[in-house]
Amino acid sequence: MSKTLLACVEDLFFRSKIEATARHLNMPVRFVAASELAKATADGAAGAVLLELSAPDAISAVKALRRSKATEALPVIGFLSHVDRKLAEEAEAAGVTQVMPRSQFSETLPDLVMDLL
């Protein structure tokens, strides 16, 4: 059984892009609110998380993941506006595996998903 890609994304453009990429790569994807991320990873089926860092509760969701032994090593790829350096620093400090600008995330999404799962 393949692992599920969890996505915490509010922006409809990125949500549809992630859905299309996952479908093209035949990988299961599940969308959850950032506030529900810890609960969504409890069953161990998650293989990675794609996180819109500007979403409400995004940073606290990562902190919660990193407090649990079961999810402390779960890959979390966060994306944000390229001008939001403060948020990027907060995300890295919270334990986001890789932080990138939206443009880079968009361009590299298929490769990211293949590398993650």
Disulfide bonds with the S-S distance in Angstrom:
none
